[in-house]
Amino acid sequence: MPHRPFMLGIAGDSGAGKTTLTKGIARLLGEERTTSICVDDYHKYDRKQRAELQITPLNPECNYMDIMEQQVRLLSLGEAILKPVYNHSTGTFDPPVYIPAPRAVQEEGRLIPRAVILEGLLTLFSPAMRERYHLKVYIDPEEKLRREWKIKRDVAKRGYTPEAVEADIERRMPDSTGFIRPQKEHADIVVRFYRPEGYDPDNPGTLNVKIKLKHTLPKLNLTEVLHSAYEDEPALIRLEARKEADILDITGNVTAEQAATFERIVWEQLGPYAQHFNPDLIGTFWDKGGQSYPLALSQLIIAYYLVQMRELAIRKGVLTYA
């Protein structure tokens, strides 16, 4: 019988950094322990057809939401799927690919449920999908920053001109407002990268990040890194307690020493579950635009909650055999 995996859903607008965040989390957990899937492959129409129909891929009506929901359900039950593939470079469809059943991994005498990470525009849109995730994340960068990222990516990897990307962004704004951004309300964690004063786009490692953590999540004790060693320096890592969530704010000026202390705190609180974690594998942008401590710590925090909630689910018997 199949073993149920841990399901992580990551949503956000086009160019928000979903794939960058996902790849770092998968590398940190160990790619042999994860299955990563992009749910933007379920389009009904290719690029030419969308232009003719005047519909954007952000609109659920442009996607086979029923097939997406069905395959997310099958994955959550530990079953294999035959996933469609949309080729973003050509704007057409490639042959579907077989995704093996997300089997548990044998580790130190026990079965560890595999992590299935699903990322895309509409990952958190459907209630039928949301109920399948054990952890939900929304990526919400500052809008000007998202536009910079999208233009840079679509020109470099998808063959567009900057002008065409700008026009596409404007054309998609109503659907972004109507279908993508409301998903943020369903997320357990919201990650917002934002520009510091005097930000240099060629040095993305200096970006700041705010991470919203709902109170329903397990607690992560950061007292040491927040208050102990750096009282005589500007607060580069801050935690603000609000009614509905905690807001962790990490500046791009965080030092290597502070980042290392942060990582050590997380390792200690995860205990044996972090033995295979390698911090050298996180914090890198897709275009190799330098190492970013805020990005690395964002990936680490999500991995922390994934592991903690997975262990809680194991103890409760939620991730037993389907």
N, C-alpha and C positions, 0 to 999 in steps of 0.2 A: 504494500500500500504506500502511496506517496506521502511524504512528510511535508507539512505546510511550511512555506517560506515566510520570512518577515518581509512585509510589503511597505516600501517607502515611495511616496508620490511627491514629485517635485514639479511645480508649475511656474509659469511666468511668461511674460510677453516675448516676442521675437527679439533676439539679440540681448536678452537680459543676463545671459551667462549660465543658463541651466546646464548645458553640456560640460562647461568648464568645472562647475561645482560637482556635477555627478562623477566625472572622471576622477577627480581628486578623492572623493569619498570611496569609490570602488578600489582605487590603488591603495588607499589607506587600509581598508578592510581586507584587501587581498582579492585580486580579480578572480582567483580560483574559488572564492567563497561568495561571489556575487554574480547576478545576471542583470545587465543594464539594457533597457529598452526605451526607444523613442516612440512616443505615441503620436507623433506628427506624421506617421506613415499611413494613417488611415483615411487619407483624402479620397473623396469621391471623384474629383476631377484633376486632370493635369493642369499645368500652368496655362496652356493655350485655352483650354476649356473654361478655366476660371476667368480669364480675361474676357472671353465672349459672353459669359453669364454674369459678369460684373459681381462676382462673389469672392470673398477672401477666405483663406484657410483658417482664419480666426473664428469664423462663423461655424457653429456646430452643424448647420445644415450643409456645409461643405465637406463634412466628414461622416464616415460610417460609424456613428457613435454606438450603435447597437453591437457591431462587431468588436469595437474597442472594449465595451463593457463586458462582452462575453469572454474575450481573451484575458482581460484582467481577472475576471472571476476564475477562469481555468488555471491561470498562474497561481492565484492565491490558494487554490486547492492542490497545488503541486503537480499540475498537468502540463504536458508539452503543448505548444501552439505552432501554427504555420502563419507567420506574421507577414503582412504586406510590407513592401518597401517603396518609399517615394524617394526618387533621386533628386536632391536639391540642386545639383549642378546642371542637370539637363531639363528639369521640370517635368519629367515623365516617370513612369513606374518601371521598376526592375522586378525580376521574378521574386516571389515571396521566399522567405528564409525560414528554416526549421529552427525553433527555439526549444532545446531539450527541456525535459521536466526539471524544475529547479530543486534538485535533490539536496538533502542535508549533507553536511560534510563531517566525516569522522575525524574527531580531534581530541587527543588525550583521553581516549576511552569513552567519549560520549558523542552523540550526534548533535551538531550545531546547525540549526536551520539556515539555509542559504538566504542572503538578502537579495530581493528583487527590487531594483531601482527603476521606476518608471518616470520619465521626464518628458515634458512637452507643453504645448500651448493650452491644452484642455484637460490636463491630467486630473485636476480637482473639480472640473465643471459638473460632472454627473454625480448625483447622490448614490447611484448604484456602484460607481467606482470609488467614491470617497469612503464608503463603508467597508471597502476591502483593504484599505491602508491602515497600518499600525502607526505610522508617523507621516504627517503631511507638512510640506515645506513650500513656501512661495518666495520667489526671487523678485525683488522690487527695487531695482537700482534707480537712482535719480534719473529723470527722463532725459535730460541732455546727455548724460553719460550713456544711457541705453542706445540713444541714437548714434552716438560716436561709435560704439561697439558694433552696432548692426551695419553701419556703413562700411566700417573697416572689414568686417567679416564677409559681407556679401560681395564686396569688390574683390577681395583676395581669394575667396573660395567658391563663389557662385557666379562670377563673370559679369556682374552688374557694373554700371557706371555709378558714381556718387549721386548724380542727379536722378537716376532711375530709382535708387534706394530711397532718397528723400521723398520722391513722389509717391512711392509705395507706402512709406510710413504714414503720410498724410491720408492716403486712401484707406488705410486700415484703422485709423484712429477711432471711428464710430464703433467698430467691432471690438477694438481693444477695450474701449470704455464699457461696452455692453456685455462682453462675454469673458474677457481675460481678467481684468482687474478685480471684479467681484469675487474671484476665487480666493483672494487674499484673506477674506473673512473666515475661510474654512481651515486655514493653515495653523498648525501648532507652532511653527517657527517661520518668521518672516525675516529675510536677509536683505538689507538695503545698503548697497555701496553708494557712497556719495563723495563728492570732490572737496578736498580741503581748499582753503584760500591759496591762490597761486598755483593750482594744480597743473602739472605738465602731462598732457595726454601720452607723451612718449615714455612716461615713467609710471605705469599703472600701479606699481608696487606701493606708491604713496597714498593710494585711496584709503579713505576711512570706511568703516562698516558699522551699522547698527543692526543688532540681532534681537528681534522681539521673541521672547520665550513665554508661552502661555503658562499659567500657574498649574495647569493639569499635568505638566511634564515633571519627571523626577528632578529633584534639586541637585544642582552642581555647585559645590562650595568653592567660591573663588576668593575668599577672604584674604588669603596670603598675597595673591598677586594684585589685589585692589588696594590694600592698606599697609602692607608691611614694609617692603624694602624701598618704596619710592615716595615716601611722604614728603621729601624735600624737593621733588621734581613735579613738573606739570602732570596732571592726571591723564595718562595716555590710554588707560583702560578704566572705564567707569561702568557702574551698574546702578540703574535707576529702577526702584521698585514702584510699579504703578498698580492700579486696582485690578486690571485684567491680565497684566503681563509684566515681566521684567524686561528692561531694555539694556542690553549690553552694548557699550559703545567702545570701539577699538580704533585708535587713530593710526594712520599710515606711518607715523613717527615712532611707533612702538619699537623698542630695541630688541636685538637678538637675545639679550639676557632675559628681558621680560617675556618674550615669546617662549623661550626655553622653560622658564618657570611656569608659565601657563600650561605648556604641554606636560610638564612633570606632574602638576596637580591633577590633570585629567588622567594620566597614566595611573597614578596612585589610586584614584577613585574607581577606576575600572578594574584595577587589580589584575588577576590572571587573564581576563578577557582582552587585554591590550598587549599581550606578549608579542604578537606578530605585527603590531602597528609600526610603521616606519615613517617618521615625520619628514624624511627627505623626499617622500613621494608626493607631497602636497604643496599647494601655494604657488603653482605655476599657471600662467595664462595660456590659452590655446595657441597664441602666436609666439610663445616663449618670451613674452615681454617682461621678463624679470621675475624675481621671487617676491611674493607679497605675504607678509605676516598676517594682515587682516584676512586675506583669502584662505591662507593655511589654517588659521584658527577657526574660521567659519566652517570649513570642511571638517575639522577636528570636532567641533561642538556637535555638528549633526551626527557624525559617527558615534560620538559619546552617547547621545540620546538613543540612537538606533540600537546600540549594544545594550544599554540599560533597559530599554523597553522590551527588547528581545528576551533578555534574561527574565524579566518580570513575566512576560507571556509564557515562557517555558515553565516557570514555577506554577503559574495558574493553569497550565495544561492547555492553553489556547493554541500552541503550535505543535500539538500532537499529530498523530497520523490522521489524514483526511478520511 
